C-alpha cells in the first residue's frame, strides 16, 4: 500500500494548508521554530505542512499544540467544501 500525498488526495492538501495556517496564526513564521517549541521533529513537521500523510496520534498532538479542539481544527476549511459537494449530488 502506498502513502497518500496531497497530489493524490485533496483532503490531505486541505489538512496541510490548515496546519500551516494555524502555525502562522500562533505567530510562528518558521515551521522549524514551531516544531522545536512543541516537541516535533523539524523534518517530520515540515512533511505535515507539505501534505504527507499524518498519523492520527500526531494530528491530535498538533491540535493540542495549537490549543484548539478537534472540532475547531476541522471547522474551518473543511466543512464549507463538504457542504458544496453535498449540494451538487
C-alpha positions as CSV (number, residue, x, y, z in Angstrom):
1,X,0.0,0.0,0.0
2,X,1.4,3.4,-0.9
3,X,1.3,6.5,1.2
4,X,-1.1,9.3,0.1
5,X,0.3,12.7,-0.8
6,X,-1.5,15.9,-1.3
7,X,-1.4,15.4,-5.0
8,X,-3.3,12.2,-4.5
9,X,-5.9,13.4,-2.1
10,X,-7.5,16.9,-1.8
11,X,-8.3,16.3,1.9
12,X,-4.6,15.8,2.7
13,X,-3.9,19.1,0.8
14,X,-6.6,20.9,3.0
15,X,-5.1,19.3,6.1
16,X,-1.6,20.6,5.2
17,X,-2.9,24.1,4.4
18,X,-4.8,24.2,7.7
19,X,-1.7,23.1,9.7
20,X,0.3,25.9,8.1
21,X,-2.4,28.5,8.6
22,X,-2.7,27.6,12.3
23,X,1.1,27.7,12.8
24,X,1.2,31.2,11.3
25,X,-1.8,32.3,13.4
26,X,0.2,31.2,16.5
27,X,2.8,33.7,15.5
28,X,5.4,31.4,14.0
29,X,6.8,32.5,10.7
30,X,9.1,29.5,10.7
31,X,7.8,25.9,10.9
32,X,11.2,24.9,12.4
33,X,10.7,27.1,15.5
34,X,7.1,25.8,15.9
35,X,8.3,22.2,15.6
36,X,11.1,22.7,18.2
37,X,8.9,24.6,20.7
38,X,6.2,21.8,20.6
39,X,8.4,18.7,20.5
40,X,8.1,17.7,16.9
41,X,10.9,16.6,14.7
42,X,11.7,19.6,12.3
43,X,11.7,17.3,9.3
44,X,8.6,15.4,10.2
45,X,6.6,18.6,10.9
46,X,7.8,20.0,7.6
47,X,6.3,17.0,5.9
48,X,3.0,17.6,7.5
49,X,2.9,21.1,6.0
50,X,3.9,19.7,2.6
51,X,1.0,17.3,2.6
52,X,2.4,14.0,3.5
53,X,0.1,11.6,5.3
54,X,-0.1,12.1,9.1
55,X,-0.9,9.6,11.8
56,X,-4.0,10.3,14.0
57,X,-1.9,10.5,17.2
58,X,0.4,13.1,15.6
59,X,-2.6,15.1,14.3
60,X,-4.0,15.1,17.8
61,X,-0.7,16.3,19.2
62,X,-0.6,19.1,16.7
63,X,-4.2,20.1,17.5
64,X,-3.2,20.3,21.2
65,X,-0.1,22.4,20.3
66,X,-2.4,24.8,18.5
67,X,-4.5,25.0,21.7
68,X,-7.8,24.3,19.9
69,X,-10.3,21.4,19.9
70,X,-10.6,18.9,17.0
71,X,-13.9,20.5,16.1
72,X,-12.3,23.9,15.8
73,X,-9.5,22.4,13.7
74,X,-11.8,20.8,11.2
75,X,-14.5,23.5,11.3
76,X,-12.5,25.9,9.1
77,X,-11.5,24.9,5.6
78,X,-13.3,21.5,5.6
79,X,-17.0,22.0,6.3
80,X,-17.6,24.6,3.6
81,X,-16.3,22.4,0.8
82,X,-18.2,19.4,2.1
83,X,-21.4,21.4,2.1
84,X,-20.8,22.4,-1.5
85,X,-20.0,18.9,-2.5
86,X,-23.2,17.6,-0.9
87,X,-25.3,20.2,-2.7
88,X,-24.0,19.0,-6.1
89,X,-25.4,15.5,-5.5
